[in-house]
Amino acid sequence: MRQEDRRRERLEKRRLKREGTRHARRNLKRNLEQNPDEAAFDEVDYGRASTAHLNGPPRERPEPGDGDLDPTLGGSPFTS
């Protein structure tokens, strides 16, 4: 992926996050005024401005100590 594309995606995500935060804050304020007893239990709704679709799939990371070293070969895998 090119640097300009990554930058554009980063800026778009930042803009969406800002918009979503404003939307959520507005909804929470409105709910607090209309129904103060239940306002503490309201869930945050980011509306169309959710950035969940921009997040990548979770990557599996190796556990510490679970290297791909073959103990029968000995030495480091990075040396020839």
Wavefront OBJ file of the C-alpha trace (Angstrom):
o trace
v 0.000 0.000 0.000
v 1.378 3.362 -0.914
v 2.188 6.038 1.630
v -0.457 8.471 0.282
v -3.165 5.806 0.550
v -2.239 5.025 4.130
v -2.241 8.714 5.020
v -5.643 9.247 3.364
v -7.129 6.287 5.264
v -5.673 7.550 8.533
v -7.161 11.024 7.987
v -10.544 9.554 7.022
v -10.616 7.406 10.150
v -9.687 10.399 12.308
v -12.510 12.460 10.740
v -15.011 9.635 11.318
v -13.923 9.182 14.925
v -14.385 12.887 15.593
v -17.828 12.838 13.982
v -18.817 9.708 15.919
v -17.723 11.203 19.223
v -19.824 14.299 18.578
v -22.811 12.145 17.648
v -22.463 9.984 20.753
v -22.016 12.962 23.071
v -25.105 14.651 21.605
v -27.187 11.486 22.073
v -25.994 10.982 25.648
v -26.837 14.602 26.538
v -30.280 14.280 24.972
v -30.969 11.041 26.854
v -29.799 12.606 30.108
v -32.276 15.479 29.699
v -35.182 13.279 28.616
v -34.707 10.330 30.963
v -32.205 11.036 33.766
v -33.018 7.829 35.688
v -32.034 5.536 32.819
v -29.228 7.693 31.363
v -26.517 5.854 33.279
v -27.450 2.606 31.542
v -27.500 3.960 27.984
v -25.131 2.436 25.441
v -22.930 4.640 23.292
v -24.133 4.777 19.699
v -21.736 6.196 17.099
v -24.285 5.931 14.294
v -22.956 6.041 10.740
v -19.640 7.336 12.045
v -18.540 4.019 13.502
v -14.995 3.064 12.512
v -15.360 -0.650 13.222
v -15.383 -1.430 9.496
v -12.009 0.293 9.083
v -10.261 -1.891 11.614
v -8.265 -4.741 10.172
v -8.751 -8.370 11.101
v -6.989 -9.431 14.285
v -3.528 -10.789 13.669
v -2.234 -13.835 15.435
v 0.990 -13.124 17.222
v 3.338 -15.864 18.319
v 3.628 -16.512 22.020
v 6.916 -15.480 23.596
v 9.280 -18.412 23.428
v 7.323 -20.087 20.619
v 9.932 -19.416 17.957
v 10.158 -21.279 14.708
v 13.541 -22.627 15.686
v 14.127 -26.287 15.074
v 16.124 -27.502 18.081
v 17.762 -30.210 15.981
v 19.364 -27.645 13.654
v 20.877 -25.465 16.345
v 21.904 -21.863 15.880
v 19.912 -18.901 14.727
v 17.509 -19.015 11.779
v 18.902 -15.651 10.643
v 22.438 -16.846 9.981
v 23.447 -19.025 7.108
l 1 2 3 4 5 6 7 8 9 10 11 12 13 14 15 16 17 18 19 20 21 22 23 24 25 26 27 28 29 30 31 32 33 34 35 36 37 38 39 40 41 42 43 44 45 46 47 48 49 50 51 52 53 54 55 56 57 58 59 60 61 62 63 64 65 66 67 68 69 70 71 72 73 74 75 76 77 78 79 80
